[in-house]
Amino acid sequence: MPSSPPPSLQRNSRERQLIAQEAARLVAESGIHDLEHARRKAAIKLGITSEALWPRLSEIEQALREHQLLFAASSQPGALRLHRESALQAMQFLHAFQPRLTGAVLSGLADGNSPVILHLHCDDADAVQRFLHEQRIPAESRAWPLRLAGHPSKQHFPGCEFAADGIAFELVVLPEDALRQPPVSADDGKPLPRATLAQLRQLLALEA
């Protein structure tokens, strides 16, 4: 018979699971949408300070899927569809900036409170703000920390956020080089999942 894992490994696995579950609860119930922030806050709340014991972001995503199946199975799919349709309209509107959809709306984890996160690409960091101003869309400036492929550390990239028809939008302005060297995951350094306008159209067609 296979032997049981050592108690230390069992404890480590249990701690990772507890953090993942608490982080998922925070995302679902407390309005936190950044998984890294949710992970850190959950770990602090549980008193697990060693980052070696923290779950990967993919584990938190899985815990969030399970949480949504248990507590939001009737409402989450409709909210996700609405957010994806809104993302499609926004990407059409912002097509000149070569938008890419990322985050919970792409992964399928979005709920009614999730923002639509779009990466825009332009070497003129102020061009998006000027465009929104010309279109009479009020937006607040903000910066987001991201690490691009080929870079050793995170940088803060400008952008803005606004709401339309009750849905929040976060527009992050990246240099055009980020089309070839996209943002990467804090966990494994792999490119973040991102979708073009054509890919989002295909995703919506598959769901219809």
N, C-alpha and C positions, 0 to 999 in steps of 0.2 A: 504493500500500500504506500502511496506517496506520503512523505512526511509533511507535517504542518509547517508553515513559515515560522521563523523565529519570532518570539514575542516582540522584539524591537521593530521588525518589519511589519507585523500586524498593527502595532501602535502607529507607525508612520503612515500606513495605508488608511487607518481610521482617521487620523488627523487631517490628511489630505481630503478625505471624503467629507468630513465635517466642515472644513473651510469651503469646499466647493458648494455644498448645500447651502451654507449661510450666505455665500456670495450670490448664489442664484436667487435666494430669497430677497436679498437687498436689491438686486436688479429688478425683480418682479414687483416688489412692494414699496420700495423706498425711493424710486425715481432716479436711481443711479444707473447710468448707461455705459460707463467705462468699466470694462471687466477687470482691468488691472487695478483700478481704484476700489472696485467691489472686493476683489481678492485681498488687498491690503487691509481694508476696513474689517472684513470678516476675520482675518487672521489676528488683528489687534484685539477685536472683541473676544475672541476665543483664547487669547493669551498665548498664541503659537507664534513666537517671534522669529524662529529660524526659517529663512526663506527656502532652505533645502527641503522643508516639510510641506511647502505650499504646493497646491495642485497647479497643473498647467492650465492655460486659458481654455484649451479644448475640453478639459474635464469640467470646467465651470459651465461651458456651453452645453455639455451633455446634461449636467445637473439642472440647468435652466429648462432644457427641453422636457425633462421629466417633471419638473415643477409645473410647467404650462399644461402638460397633458393631464395632470391631476387637478389643477385649479382653474385653468382658463381654456379648456378644450372647446367650449362653445363660442368664445369671443375672440380668441387670438388669431385664428385663420382669417377671419373677416378683416381684422385690424391690419394684418400683414398685407392682405390684398390691396386695401385702401392706400397703405403707405407705398407699396410698389407702384401703383398707378400714379400717385402723386410724384414719386421719384421720376417716373417716365416723363411726365409733363415738365418737371423742372429741368431734366437733362435735355429735352428738346429746346427749352427756353434758353439754356446756357450752352448750347452746342458749340459755340465759337471757342469755348474754353476747354474743349475735349474732356468732358466730365466722365468720371468713373464712380460708380456706386459701390459703397463698401459698408461694413458694419452689419447691424442686426437686420436691416431691411433686406440685405442681400442673403445673409445666412439663413433667414427664415425665423429668426428669434424675436422679431419686432412685435411689440404690443401697441396698445393705443397711445402710450406715452413716449414711444421711442422716436428719436430724431432720424430724419433722412440725412445720411452723411454722404456728401459728394466731394470727391477730390477733383479740383479744377487745375488746369495746367496753363501757366502763363508766366513769362519772365518779368512782366510788369505786375508787381504784387498789388498795386492799387487799381488795376484795371477792372477787377470784379466789383469793387466798391463803387467806382464811377459808373459802371454799367447799371448797377442796381439803383443808384441815385437818379440816373437818367430815366429809368423805368418807374420812378416814384415808389420804390420798394424800400421802406425803412428797415435798416439792418444795423446790428451792433457789431463792432469790431471785436475780434478775439484771436488768440493764437493757440495752436495745438502742438504738443511735442510729438515728433515722429522721427524714426530713424530710416533713412533711405538706404537702399542696397549700395554697398561699396563705401559707406561712411561708418566710422567707428562708434559714433555716439548720436544721441538724439539732438535734433535741432527744433527750434520753435518756428512754425510756419504760420503766416498771417491768414486771416479769413474773416468770416462774419457769420452771424446767425440771425434768423428771422423766423416768423411763423406765418403760415398761410392756410386758411381754412382749418384752423385748429391743429395743424401739423407743424412740428418744429423742423427747421432745416439748418444743417451745419455745413458751410462751404469752406473747405480748406484749400488755400491757393498754394500749389507746388510749382517749382520750376518745370519747364518743358522737358528737361532731362529726366524727370521722374516718370515719364512714360516708358523709359527704358530701364531706369533704376528706381523701381517703385518703393514705397514704404514697406518695411519688413516687420515681422512679428517680434515682440520683445522676448518671446520664449525660445524660438528656434531659428530666428533669422531668416525664415522663409518669407517670400512676398505675401503681403496681405491679400486675401481674396478681393478682387475688384471686378466690376462688370461694365462693359461698354453699353451704350444705348441699344445697339443691336442685340447684345446678349440679354439685356433686360426684357426687350420685346419678346425674345424667344422664350424666356422664362415665364412671362405672363401668358403667352400662347399655350404653353404646356399645361398651365394651371386652369385654363378656361374650360 
